[in-house]
Amino acid sequence: MMDAIIQVEGGVVLLGGGAVAAADVHAALTIAPVLVAADGGGDRALAMGLMPDAVIGDLDSLSPEGRAALGSRVHEIAEQDSTDFGKCLIHVAAEFYLGLGFTGLRLDHTLATLANVAARPEARVILIAEEDIIFRAPPRLRLDLPVGMRFSLFPFGPVTGRSEGLRWPIEGIDFAPAGRVGTSNEVSGPVTMETDGPMLVMVPRAALSAVLAALLPGRGR
């Protein structure tokens, strides 16, 4: 990765300034022990008693007190062509990313974060929201989830595909952001899904271990 500020072999927790509980951040750090804050997420980390390994962003929301406390851990990226979340993905090299504090509060920030996840098929990003976890489906996905669990799909571009193990199969559907979407589908058995475009999957947070195992095969999760 070009201009990597942080480079790790495993996972990284990315922390934003949105809605997030301290207990969720601490739990995420047991899976991915490196913490990187996006701009004002640095203040959120300090308020939780955490010292991030780096703070990355254009620094329009990090407080002067936070900037002083974080010192050389703060990395200003002044360009305005990407969001602070996007800057973190560009400048942090990791096997996978757990993102917290990027949903809730401001809807425009949430939508921009979702767009970033959809636009980066090479980055294995799992957003942990208030009720759900959200990730971009790889071209072929297999998940073992409880029967009856909600399994929502939202396209960020034209997408077609096929599925097994969903109550309503997706084959023959032309998905599009302003057209057909796939909210509130349900698991009916082991899920196998193939898609050909930017499709986000949203499942309850109880599915985190299964999603990690699916996206990171061989890690024993």
Residue frames as a rotation matrix with the C-alpha (Angstrom) as fourth column:
MET 1
0.575 0.818 0.000 0.00
0.818 -0.575 0.000 0.00
0.000 0.000 -1.000 0.00
MET 2
-0.173 -0.637 0.751 1.33
0.597 -0.674 -0.434 3.43
0.783 0.373 0.497 -0.95
ASP 3
-0.479 -0.121 0.869 2.04
-0.368 -0.871 -0.325 5.88
0.797 -0.475 0.373 1.88
ALA 4
0.342 0.593 -0.729 0.97
0.430 0.591 0.683 3.48
0.836 -0.547 -0.053 4.65
ILE 5
0.045 -0.242 0.969 0.94
-0.731 -0.669 -0.133 5.17
0.681 -0.703 -0.207 8.05
ILE 6
-0.019 0.013 1.000 0.06
-0.803 0.595 -0.023 1.94
-0.595 -0.803 -0.001 9.86
GLN 7
0.044 0.009 -0.999 0.86
-0.767 0.641 -0.028 -1.50
0.640 0.767 0.036 8.49
VAL 8
-0.259 -0.051 0.965 -0.13
-0.813 0.550 -0.189 -4.68
-0.521 -0.834 -0.183 10.32
GLU 9
-0.943 -0.133 -0.304 -0.49
-0.281 0.808 0.518 -8.35
0.176 0.574 -0.800 9.38
GLY 10
-0.684 0.717 -0.135 -3.83
0.710 0.611 -0.351 -8.83
-0.169 -0.335 -0.927 11.14
GLY 11
0.137 0.881 0.453 -6.80
0.861 -0.332 0.384 -6.60
0.489 0.337 -0.805 11.72
VAL 12
-0.934 -0.343 0.097 -7.33
0.277 -0.871 -0.405 -2.96
0.224 -0.352 0.909 12.64
VAL 13
0.047 0.928 -0.371 -10.19
0.957 -0.147 -0.248 -1.31
-0.285 -0.343 -0.895 14.49
LEU 14
-0.744 -0.153 0.651 -11.17
0.409 -0.874 0.261 1.97
0.529 0.460 0.713 12.83
LEU 15
-0.234 0.630 -0.741 -13.01
0.913 -0.121 -0.391 4.33
-0.335 -0.768 -0.546 15.18
GLY 16
-0.458 0.174 0.872 -15.14
0.476 -0.780 0.406 7.25
0.751 0.601 0.274 14.04
GLY 17
-0.990 0.035 0.133 -17.05
-0.121 -0.675 -0.728 9.92
0.065 -0.737 0.673 15.87
GLY 18
-0.286 0.949 -0.134 -20.52
-0.514 -0.034 0.857 8.46
0.809 0.315 0.497 15.34
ALA 19
0.523 0.605 0.600 -22.70
-0.836 0.228 0.499 6.34
0.165 -0.763 0.625 17.60
VAL 20
0.036 -0.547 -0.837 -20.62
-0.085 0.832 -0.548 3.72
0.996 0.091 -0.016 19.41
ALA 21
0.934 0.239 0.264 -20.48
-0.295 0.100 0.950 2.08
0.201 -0.966 0.164 22.84
ALA 22
0.117 -0.955 0.271 -17.18
-0.992 -0.124 -0.009 1.71
0.042 -0.268 -0.962 24.67
ALA 23
0.132 -0.025 0.991 -17.92
-0.420 0.904 0.079 -1.97
-0.898 -0.427 0.108 25.35
ASP 24
0.926 0.251 0.281 -18.20
0.142 0.459 -0.877 -2.60
-0.349 0.852 0.389 21.60
VAL 25
0.637 -0.763 -0.110 -14.85
-0.620 -0.423 -0.661 -0.95
0.458 0.489 -0.743 20.91
HIS 26
-0.092 -0.680 0.727 -13.14
-0.936 0.308 0.170 -2.98
-0.339 -0.666 -0.665 23.64
ALA 27
0.436 0.314 0.843 -14.70
-0.094 0.948 -0.304 -6.17
-0.895 0.054 0.443 22.27
ALA 28
0.995 -0.076 -0.060 -13.53
-0.059 0.010 -0.998 -5.34
0.077 0.997 0.005 18.74
LEU 29
0.344 -0.932 0.113 -9.99
-0.897 -0.361 -0.255 -4.79
0.279 -0.014 -0.960 20.04
THR 30
0.100 -0.282 0.954 -9.89
-0.526 0.799 0.291 -8.39
-0.844 -0.531 -0.069 21.25
ILE 31
0.715 0.194 0.672 -10.26
0.425 0.643 -0.638 -9.39
-0.555 0.741 0.377 17.59
ALA 32
0.415 -0.567 0.711 -8.15
0.661 -0.349 -0.664 -6.65
0.625 0.746 0.230 15.98
PRO 33
0.396 -0.204 -0.895 -5.82
0.890 -0.154 0.429 -5.12
-0.225 -0.967 0.120 18.61
VAL 34
-0.760 -0.648 0.052 -4.60
0.637 -0.725 0.264 -2.11
-0.133 0.234 0.963 16.62
LEU 35
0.300 0.893 -0.336 -6.73
0.805 -0.425 -0.414 1.04
-0.512 -0.146 -0.846 16.99
VAL 36
-0.840 -0.435 0.325 -6.81
0.543 -0.699 0.466 3.84
0.024 0.568 0.823 14.41
ALA 37
-0.034 0.830 -0.556 -9.12
0.578 -0.438 -0.688 6.80
-0.815 -0.345 -0.465 14.87
ALA 38
-0.253 0.070 0.965 -10.60
0.897 -0.357 0.261 8.84
0.363 0.931 0.027 12.05
ASP 39
-0.395 0.015 0.919 -10.32
0.064 -0.997 0.044 12.55
0.917 0.076 0.392 12.90
GLY 40
-0.098 0.422 0.901 -12.79
-0.846 -0.512 0.147 13.25
0.523 -0.749 0.407 15.74
GLY 41
0.747 0.265 -0.610 -12.70
-0.020 0.926 0.377 9.57
0.665 -0.269 0.697 16.60
GLY 42
-0.336 -0.927 -0.166 -9.48
0.314 0.056 -0.948 10.50
0.888 -0.371 0.273 18.39
ASP 43
-0.550 0.241 0.799 -11.50
-0.726 -0.611 -0.316 12.42
0.413 -0.754 0.511 20.98
ARG 44
0.572 0.814 -0.095 -13.89
-0.692 0.542 0.477 9.47
0.441 -0.207 0.873 21.26
ALA 45
0.328 -0.540 -0.775 -10.96
0.305 0.837 -0.454 7.12
0.894 -0.088 0.439 21.90
LEU 46
-0.707 -0.644 0.291 -9.52
-0.023 -0.391 -0.920 9.35
0.707 -0.657 0.262 24.62
ALA 47
-0.170 0.738 0.653 -12.93
-0.924 -0.349 0.155 9.62
0.342 -0.577 0.742 26.29
MET 48
0.802 0.446 -0.398 -12.96
-0.342 0.888 0.307 5.80
0.490 -0.110 0.865 26.46
GLY 49
0.623 -0.646 0.441 -9.53
-0.504 0.099 0.858 5.72
-0.598 -0.757 -0.264 28.05
LEU 50
0.622 -0.369 0.691 -7.91
0.636 0.753 -0.170 4.42
-0.457 0.545 0.703 24.85
MET 51
0.107 -0.661 -0.743 -4.79
-0.423 -0.706 0.567 5.71
-0.900 0.253 -0.355 23.10
PRO 52
0.946 0.295 0.131 -5.05
-0.012 0.437 -0.899 5.06
-0.323 0.850 0.417 19.36
ASP 53
0.137 -0.923 0.360 -1.99
0.745 0.335 0.576 4.01
-0.653 0.189 0.734 17.41
ALA 54
-0.901 -0.363 0.238 -2.79
0.430 -0.669 0.606 6.76
-0.061 0.649 0.759 14.92
VAL 55
0.145 0.909 -0.392 -5.37
0.375 -0.417 -0.828 9.44
-0.916 -0.027 -0.401 14.16
ILE 56
-0.809 -0.394 0.436 -5.90
0.509 -0.098 0.855 10.09
-0.295 0.914 0.280 10.46
GLY 57
0.277 0.934 0.226 -8.04
0.929 -0.199 -0.313 12.74
-0.247 0.296 -0.923 8.78
ASP 58
-0.016 -0.236 0.972 -8.30
0.582 -0.792 -0.183 16.33
0.813 0.563 0.150 7.66
LEU 59
-0.618 -0.319 -0.718 -8.60
0.780 -0.139 -0.610 17.27
0.094 -0.937 0.335 11.36
ASP 60
-0.602 0.476 0.641 -11.66
-0.157 -0.858 0.489 19.44
0.783 0.193 0.591 11.03
SER 61
0.501 0.862 0.075 -13.33
-0.282 0.080 0.956 17.74
0.819 -0.500 0.283 14.02
LEU 62
0.149 -0.531 -0.834 -10.49
0.830 0.526 -0.186 16.66
0.537 -0.664 0.520 16.34
SER 63
0.961 0.274 -0.037 -10.41
0.242 -0.770 0.590 19.05
0.133 -0.576 -0.807 19.31
PRO 64
0.368 -0.864 0.344 -7.29
-0.507 -0.497 -0.704 21.10
0.779 0.085 -0.621 20.11
GLU 65
0.244 -0.241 0.939 -7.11
-0.935 0.199 0.294 19.29
-0.258 -0.950 -0.177 23.46
GLY 66
0.838 0.114 0.534 -7.28
-0.027 0.985 -0.168 15.93
-0.545 0.127 0.829 21.72
ARG 67
0.823 -0.563 0.068 -4.64
0.084 0.003 -0.996 16.92
0.561 0.826 0.050 19.21
ALA 68
0.198 -0.767 0.610 -2.31
-0.853 -0.442 -0.279 18.01
0.483 -0.465 -0.742 22.01
ALA 69
0.358 -0.001 0.934 -2.86
-0.733 0.619 0.282 14.78
-0.579 -0.785 0.221 23.96
LEU 70
0.886 0.084 0.455 -2.30
0.157 0.871 -0.465 12.59
-0.436 0.484 0.759 20.91
GLY 71
0.226 -0.909 -0.350 0.83
-0.367 -0.412 0.834 14.40
-0.902 -0.060 -0.427 19.72
SER 72
-0.554 -0.620 -0.556 2.81
-0.734 0.047 0.678 12.63
-0.394 0.783 -0.481 17.01
ARG 73
-0.641 0.401 0.654 0.07
0.386 0.905 -0.177 10.00
-0.663 0.139 -0.735 16.60
VAL 74
0.416 0.833 -0.364 -1.94
0.122 -0.448 -0.886 12.59
-0.901 0.324 -0.288 14.65
HIS 75
-0.684 -0.577 0.446 -1.54
0.495 0.082 0.865 12.49
-0.536 0.813 0.229 10.86
GLU 76
0.076 0.710 -0.700 -3.18
-0.211 -0.675 -0.707 15.27
-0.974 0.202 0.099 8.89
ILE 77
-0.630 -0.113 0.769 -4.29
0.697 0.356 0.623 14.38
-0.344 0.928 -0.145 5.36
ALA 78
-0.609 0.320 -0.726 -5.49
-0.087 -0.937 -0.339 17.67
-0.789 -0.143 0.598 3.97
GLU 79
-0.962 0.223 -0.155 -6.96
-0.164 -0.022 0.986 16.55
0.217 0.975 0.058 0.63
GLN 80
-0.469 0.873 0.136 -10.74
-0.601 -0.202 -0.773 16.75
-0.648 -0.444 0.619 0.33
ASP 81
-0.324 0.310 -0.894 -11.29
-0.844 0.332 0.421 14.04
0.428 0.891 0.153 -2.29
SER 82
-0.322 0.209 -0.924 -11.94
0.252 0.959 0.129 11.37
0.913 -0.192 -0.361 0.33
THR 83
0.723 0.582 0.372 -13.71
-0.278 -0.247 0.928 11.11
0.632 -0.775 -0.017 3.67
ASP 84
0.039 -0.705 0.708 -11.82
-0.998 -0.057 -0.002 10.55
0.042 -0.707 -0.706 6.91
PHE 85
0.513 0.200 0.835 -12.93
-0.325 0.945 -0.027 6.91
-0.795 -0.258 0.550 6.80
GLY 86
0.984 -0.144 0.104 -11.63
0.147 0.334 -0.931 6.66
0.099 0.932 0.350 3.24
LYS 87
0.403 -0.884 0.236 -8.33
-0.735 -0.467 -0.491 8.23
0.545 0.024 -0.838 4.29
CYS 88
0.143 -0.316 0.938 -7.95
-0.816 0.498 0.292 5.52
-0.560 -0.807 -0.187 6.92
LEU 89
0.779 0.187 0.599 -8.51
0.103 0.903 -0.416 2.78
-0.619 0.386 0.684 4.33
ILE 90
0.879 -0.476 0.028 -5.96
-0.086 -0.215 -0.973 4.41
0.469 0.853 -0.230 2.01
HIS 91
0.154 -0.899 0.411 -3.26
-0.670 -0.400 -0.625 4.89
0.726 -0.179 -0.664 4.64
VAL 92
-0.027 -0.148 0.989 -3.72
-0.868 0.494 0.050 1.83
-0.496 -0.857 -0.141 6.86
ALA 93
-0.164 -0.132 -0.978 -2.57
-0.730 0.682 0.030 -1.51
0.663 0.719 -0.208 5.46
ALA 94
-0.467 0.092 0.880 -4.22
-0.734 0.515 -0.443 -4.46
-0.493 -0.852 -0.173 7.19
GLU 95
-0.987 0.140 0.080 -5.71
0.161 0.887 0.434 -7.86
-0.010 0.441 -0.897 6.48
PHE 96
-0.133 0.985 0.108 -9.14
0.776 0.036 0.630 -6.67
0.617 0.168 -0.769 7.60
TYR 97
-0.888 -0.075 0.453 -10.86
-0.124 -0.911 -0.394 -3.70
0.442 -0.406 0.800 9.23
LEU 98
-0.190 0.853 -0.485 -13.56
0.968 0.245 0.050 -3.48
0.161 -0.461 -0.873 11.90
GLY 99
-0.745 -0.061 0.664 -15.25
0.162 -0.983 0.091 -0.08
0.647 0.176 0.742 11.69
LEU 100
-0.040 0.728 -0.685 -17.15
0.997 0.071 0.017 1.40
0.061 -0.682 -0.728 14.63
GLY 101
-0.087 0.074 -0.993 -18.55
0.464 -0.880 -0.106 4.89
-0.882 -0.470 0.042 15.13
PHE 102
-0.957 -0.245 -0.152 -19.24
-0.025 -0.455 0.890 5.45
-0.288 0.856 0.430 11.44
THR 103
-0.480 0.873 0.092 -23.02
0.487 0.178 0.855 4.94
0.730 0.455 -0.510 11.58
GLY 104
0.239 0.638 -0.732 -25.79
0.969 -0.206 0.137 6.71
-0.063 -0.742 -0.668 13.46
LEU 105
-0.145 -0.204 -0.968 -25.87
0.358 -0.923 0.141 10.46
-0.922 -0.326 0.207 14.18
ARG 106
-0.121 0.093 -0.988 -25.25
-0.662 -0.749 0.011 12.14
-0.740 0.656 0.153 10.78
LEU 107
0.624 0.475 0.621 -26.89
0.105 0.737 -0.668 10.28
-0.775 0.482 0.410 7.91
ASP 108
0.869 -0.328 -0.370 -24.61
-0.470 -0.315 -0.825 11.86
0.154 0.890 -0.428 5.29
HIS 109
-0.128 -0.954 0.271 -21.56
-0.988 0.147 0.050 10.45
-0.088 -0.261 -0.961 7.09
THR 110
-0.015 0.198 0.980 -23.18
-0.282 0.940 -0.194 7.01
-0.959 -0.279 0.042 7.29
LEU 111
0.898 0.416 0.143 -24.00
0.029 0.268 -0.963 6.99
-0.439 0.869 0.229 3.57
ALA 112
0.564 -0.762 -0.318 -20.47
-0.783 -0.371 -0.499 8.13
0.262 0.530 -0.806 2.67
THR 113
-0.286 -0.659 0.696 -19.02
-0.821 0.543 0.177 5.31
-0.494 -0.521 -0.696 4.76
LEU 114
0.332 0.491 0.805 -21.25
0.018 0.850 -0.526 2.73
-0.943 0.189 0.274 3.10
ALA 115
0.963 -0.002 -0.268 -20.20
-0.264 -0.193 -0.945 4.06
-0.050 0.981 -0.186 -0.30
ASN 116
0.103 -0.995 0.014 -16.54
-0.993 -0.104 -0.054 3.64
0.055 -0.008 -0.998 0.69
VAL 117
-0.231 -0.134 0.964 -17.11
-0.428 0.904 0.023 0.03
-0.874 -0.407 -0.266 1.73
ALA 118
0.681 0.596 0.426 -18.94
0.131 0.473 -0.871 -0.69
-0.721 0.649 0.245 -1.52
ALA 119
0.884 -0.309 -0.351 -16.23
-0.462 -0.463 -0.757 0.95
0.071 0.831 -0.552 -3.64
ARG 120
-0.062 -0.992 0.113 -13.31
-0.993 0.050 -0.108 -1.08
0.102 -0.119 -0.988 -2.21
PRO 121
0.827 0.434 -0.357 -13.65
-0.429 0.898 0.097 -4.77
0.363 0.073 0.929 -3.05
GLU 122
0.107 -0.887 -0.449 -10.00
0.059 0.456 -0.888 -5.33
0.993 0.068 0.101 -2.14
ALA 123
-0.725 -0.339 0.599 -10.49
-0.510 -0.320 -0.799 -4.19
0.463 -0.884 0.059 1.48
ARG 124
-0.262 0.630 -0.731 -12.20
0.543 0.722 0.428 -6.60
0.797 -0.285 -0.532 3.84
VAL 125
-0.863 0.053 0.502 -14.19
-0.345 -0.788 -0.510 -4.14
0.369 -0.613 0.698 5.91
ILE 126
-0.249 0.821 -0.513 -16.86
0.772 0.488 0.407 -5.03
0.585 -0.295 -0.756 8.46
LEU 127
-0.574 0.172 0.801 -18.85
-0.395 -0.914 -0.087 -2.13
0.717 -0.366 0.593 9.87
ILE 128
-0.582 0.403 -0.707 -20.30
0.771 0.550 -0.321 -2.74
0.260 -0.731 -0.631 13.32
ALA 129
-0.512 0.516 0.687 -23.43
-0.212 -0.851 0.481 -0.62
0.832 0.101 0.545 13.68
GLU 130
-0.456 0.373 0.808 -25.99
-0.889 -0.237 -0.392 -0.32
0.046 -0.897 0.440 16.45
GLU 131
0.412 0.712 0.568 -27.97
-0.671 0.659 -0.340 -3.41
-0.617 -0.241 0.750 15.38
ASP 132
0.994 0.072 0.083 -26.18
0.017 0.643 -0.766 -4.82
-0.109 0.762 0.638 12.35
ILE 133
-0.133 -0.989 -0.062 -22.86
0.042 -0.068 0.997 -5.64
-0.990 0.130 0.050 10.82
ILE 134
0.876 0.402 -0.265 -22.35
-0.161 -0.273 -0.948 -4.54
-0.454 0.874 -0.175 7.22
PHE 135
-0.227 -0.966 0.122 -19.83
-0.104 0.148 0.983 -5.72
-0.968 0.210 -0.134 4.64
ARG 136
0.096 0.174 -0.980 -19.36
-0.978 -0.167 -0.125 -5.92
-0.185 0.970 0.155 0.88
ALA 137
0.745 0.231 0.626 -20.13
-0.166 0.973 -0.162 -9.38
-0.647 0.017 0.763 -0.44
PRO 138
-0.490 -0.866 -0.102 -17.18
-0.434 0.140 0.890 -11.03
-0.756 0.480 -0.445 -2.18
PRO 139
-0.465 0.312 -0.829 -17.94
-0.856 0.080 0.511 -12.52
0.226 0.947 0.230 -5.62
ARG 140
0.046 0.488 -0.872 -18.73
-0.005 0.873 0.489 -15.84
0.999 -0.018 0.043 -3.91
LEU 141
-0.468 -0.094 0.879 -19.89
-0.818 -0.331 -0.470 -15.93
0.335 -0.939 0.078 -0.29
ARG 142
-0.032 0.482 -0.876 -20.72
0.220 0.858 0.464 -18.88
0.975 -0.178 -0.134 1.94
LEU 143
-0.594 -0.065 0.802 -22.17
-0.680 -0.493 -0.543 -18.26
0.431 -0.868 0.248 5.41
ASP 144
-0.418 0.481 -0.770 -23.54
0.551 0.809 0.207 -20.60
0.723 -0.338 -0.603 8.03
LEU 145
-0.828 0.239 0.507 -26.19
-0.469 -0.792 -0.392 -18.65
0.307 -0.562 0.768 9.92
PRO 146
-0.762 0.596 0.252 -29.23
0.134 0.526 -0.840 -19.59
-0.633 -0.606 -0.481 12.00
VAL 147
-0.605 0.660 0.446 -32.39
0.696 0.167 0.698 -20.32
0.386 0.733 -0.560 10.06
GLY 148
0.464 0.871 -0.160 -34.72
0.873 -0.419 0.251 -17.33
0.152 -0.256 -0.955 10.21
MET 149
-0.144 -0.581 -0.801 -31.95
0.618 -0.685 0.386 -14.76
-0.773 -0.440 0.457 10.68
ARG 150
0.843 0.415 -0.341 -32.51
0.066 -0.711 -0.700 -11.54
-0.533 0.568 -0.627 8.75
PHE 151
-0.236 -0.880 0.413 -30.26
0.678 0.156 0.718 -11.24
-0.696 0.449 0.560 5.70
SER 152
0.732 0.558 -0.391 -30.56
0.195 -0.722 -0.664 -7.87
-0.653 0.409 -0.637 3.95
LEU 153
-0.205 -0.752 0.627 -28.93
0.920 0.071 0.385 -6.85
-0.334 0.656 0.677 0.70
PHE 154
0.716 0.393 -0.576 -28.38
0.160 -0.897 -0.413 -3.36
-0.679 0.204 -0.705 -0.64
PRO 155
0.307 -0.597 0.741 -26.72
0.952 0.208 -0.226 -2.69
-0.019 0.775 0.632 -4.02
PHE 156
0.238 -0.290 -0.927 -24.46
0.130 -0.936 0.327 0.29
-0.963 -0.198 -0.185 -4.63
GLY 157
-0.538 -0.274 -0.797 -24.60
-0.752 -0.272 0.601 -0.19
-0.382 0.922 -0.060 -8.37
PRO 158
0.406 0.678 -0.613 -26.14
-0.865 0.501 -0.019 -2.62
0.294 0.538 0.790 -10.86
VAL 159
-0.658 -0.572 0.489 -25.85
-0.708 0.692 -0.141 -6.16
-0.258 -0.439 -0.861 -9.44
THR 160
0.474 0.726 -0.498 -27.14
-0.737 0.637 0.228 -9.57
0.483 0.259 0.836 -10.45
GLY 161
-0.606 -0.726 0.326 -26.47
-0.789 0.499 -0.358 -12.91
0.098 -0.474 -0.875 -8.82
ARG 162
0.171 0.621 -0.765 -27.72
-0.236 0.780 0.580 -16.20
0.956 0.081 0.280 -7.53
SER 163
-0.423 -0.281 0.862 -28.23
-0.883 -0.086 -0.461 -17.65
0.204 -0.956 -0.212 -4.08
GLU 164
-0.023 0.448 -0.894 -29.01
0.193 0.879 0.436 -20.76
0.981 -0.163 -0.106 -2.10
GLY 165
-0.443 -0.134 -0.886 -30.14
0.850 0.250 -0.463 -20.79
0.283 -0.959 0.003 1.50
LEU 166
-0.964 0.238 -0.115 -32.23
-0.186 -0.920 -0.345 -17.61
-0.188 -0.311 0.932 1.33
ARG 167
-0.308 0.931 0.198 -36.01
0.323 0.298 -0.898 -17.61
-0.895 -0.213 -0.392 1.70
TRP 168
0.836 0.516 -0.186 -36.28
0.024 -0.372 -0.928 -15.44
-0.547 0.772 -0.324 -1.41
PRO 169
0.100 -0.857 0.506 -33.58
0.830 0.352 0.433 -16.40
-0.549 0.377 0.746 -3.96
ILE 170
0.132 -0.127 -0.983 -31.93
-0.125 -0.986 0.111 -13.52
-0.983 0.109 -0.146 -5.81
GLU 171
-0.727 -0.447 0.521 -31.46
0.409 0.327 0.852 -15.18
-0.551 0.833 -0.055 -9.22
GLY 172
-0.257 0.607 0.752 -33.13
0.932 -0.050 0.359 -13.25
0.256 0.793 -0.553 -12.03
ILE 173
0.719 0.494 -0.490 -33.28
0.632 -0.757 0.164 -9.98
-0.290 -0.427 -0.856 -10.10
ASP 174
-0.024 -0.685 0.728 -31.62
0.674 -0.549 -0.494 -6.83
0.738 0.479 0.474 -11.47
PHE 175
0.387 0.093 -0.917 -30.59
0.877 -0.345 0.335 -4.97
-0.285 -0.934 -0.215 -8.33
ALA 176
-0.235 -0.464 0.854 -29.91
0.583 -0.770 -0.258 -1.21
0.778 0.438 0.451 -8.39
PRO 177
-0.885 -0.199 -0.421 -29.68
0.465 -0.426 -0.776 1.52
-0.025 -0.883 0.469 -5.71
ALA 178
-0.712 0.658 -0.246 -32.70
-0.591 -0.750 -0.296 3.42
-0.379 -0.065 0.923 -7.03
GLY 179
-0.171 0.648 -0.743 -34.51
-0.744 0.410 0.528 0.26
0.647 0.642 0.412 -8.09
ARG 180
0.729 0.470 -0.497 -34.77
-0.130 0.809 0.573 -3.25
0.672 -0.353 0.651 -6.69
VAL 181
-0.311 -0.784 0.537 -33.07
-0.828 -0.053 -0.558 -3.83
0.466 -0.618 -0.633 -3.33
GLY 182
-0.056 0.198 -0.979 -33.08
0.004 0.980 0.198 -6.84
0.998 0.007 -0.056 -1.03
THR 183
-0.606 -0.158 0.780 -33.96
-0.713 -0.326 -0.620 -5.79
0.352 -0.932 0.085 2.49
SER 184
-0.138 0.575 0.806 -35.43
-0.893 0.279 -0.352 -8.23
-0.428 -0.769 0.475 5.02
ASN 185
0.188 0.069 -0.980 -34.63
-0.542 0.839 -0.045 -11.48
0.819 0.540 0.195 3.30
GLU 186
0.545 0.048 0.837 -34.20
-0.802 0.320 0.504 -14.49
-0.244 -0.946 0.213 5.62
VAL 187
-0.603 -0.780 -0.168 -31.81
-0.794 0.606 0.036 -17.39
0.074 0.156 -0.985 6.04
SER 188
0.584 0.812 -0.016 -33.39
-0.811 0.584 0.048 -20.76
0.048 -0.015 0.999 5.23
GLY 189
0.916 -0.389 0.096 -30.21
0.375 0.917 0.139 -22.88
-0.142 -0.091 0.986 5.31
PRO 190
-0.036 -0.985 -0.170 -26.46
0.604 -0.157 0.782 -22.63
-0.797 -0.075 0.600 4.61
VAL 191
0.791 0.375 -0.484 -26.12
-0.046 -0.751 -0.659 -19.49
-0.610 0.543 -0.576 2.49
THR 192
-0.346 -0.828 0.441 -24.18
0.694 0.091 0.715 -19.53
-0.632 0.553 0.543 -0.77
MET 193
0.740 0.596 -0.312 -24.36
0.281 -0.695 -0.662 -16.37
-0.611 0.403 -0.682 -2.83
GLU 194
-0.374 -0.793 0.481 -22.66
0.862 -0.106 0.496 -15.18
-0.342 0.600 0.723 -6.00
THR 195
0.709 0.559 -0.430 -22.82
0.371 -0.814 -0.447 -11.54
-0.599 0.157 -0.785 -7.09
ASP 196
0.134 -0.640 0.757 -21.22
0.988 0.023 -0.155 -9.54
0.081 0.768 0.635 -9.87
GLY 197
0.014 -0.115 0.993 -21.15
0.254 -0.960 -0.115 -6.03
0.967 0.254 0.016 -8.42
PRO 198
-0.827 -0.445 0.343 -21.07
-0.138 -0.431 -0.892 -3.84
0.544 -0.785 0.295 -5.32
MET 199
0.270 0.933 -0.239 -23.55
-0.004 0.249 0.968 -5.54
0.963 -0.261 0.071 -3.01
LEU 200
-0.621 -0.391 0.680 -23.61
-0.654 -0.220 -0.723 -4.78
0.432 -0.894 -0.119 0.72
VAL 201
-0.103 0.523 -0.846 -24.79
0.379 0.807 0.453 -7.46
0.920 -0.274 -0.281 3.15
MET 202
-0.448 0.056 0.892 -26.45
-0.734 -0.593 -0.331 -6.46
0.510 -0.804 0.307 6.42
VAL 203
0.086 0.415 -0.906 -27.01
0.280 0.863 0.421 -9.09
0.956 -0.290 -0.042 9.10
PRO 204
0.925 0.297 0.238 -27.52
-0.133 -0.332 0.934 -8.91
0.356 -0.895 -0.268 12.89
ARG 205
0.245 -0.897 0.368 -24.44
-0.903 -0.349 -0.249 -8.40
0.352 -0.271 -0.896 15.05
ALA 206
0.479 -0.015 0.877 -24.78
-0.546 0.777 0.312 -11.96
-0.687 -0.629 0.365 16.38
ALA 207
0.966 -0.065 0.251 -23.41
0.232 0.651 -0.723 -13.09
-0.116 0.756 0.644 12.99
LEU 208
0.659 -0.736 -0.158 -20.00
-0.747 -0.665 -0.016 -11.43
-0.093 0.129 -0.987 13.46
SER 209
-0.077 -0.741 0.667 -18.05
-0.492 0.611 0.621 -14.65
-0.867 -0.280 -0.412 14.13
ALA 210
0.324 0.278 0.904 -19.60
0.540 0.731 -0.418 -16.36
-0.777 0.623 0.087 11.11
VAL 211
0.999 0.043 0.010 -18.87
0.035 -0.617 -0.787 -13.36
-0.027 0.786 -0.617 8.88
LEU 212
0.353 -0.935 0.028 -15.25
-0.853 -0.309 0.421 -13.22
-0.385 -0.172 -0.907 10.03
ALA 213
-0.116 -0.376 0.919 -14.88
-0.052 0.926 0.373 -16.92
-0.992 -0.005 -0.127 9.27
ALA 214
0.628 0.454 0.632 -16.39
0.585 0.260 -0.768 -16.42
-0.513 0.852 -0.103 5.81
LEU 215
0.976 -0.219 0.000 -14.29
-0.176 -0.782 -0.598 -13.40
0.131 0.584 -0.801 4.85
LEU 216
0.131 -0.968 0.212 -11.07
-0.984 -0.154 -0.094 -14.63
0.124 -0.196 -0.973 6.49
PRO 217
0.907 0.278 -0.317 -10.90
-0.269 0.960 0.074 -18.36
0.325 0.018 0.946 5.78
GLY 218
0.327 -0.808 -0.491 -8.25
0.440 0.590 -0.677 -20.27
0.836 0.005 0.548 7.67
ARG 219
-0.357 -0.486 0.798 -8.06
-0.432 -0.672 -0.602 -17.92
0.828 -0.559 0.030 10.63
GLY 220
-0.664 0.047 -0.746 -9.95
0.483 0.789 -0.380 -20.34
0.571 -0.612 -0.546 12.89
ARG 221
-0.857 0.423 0.295 -12.66
-0.516 -0.698 -0.497 -17.92
-0.005 -0.578 0.816 13.97
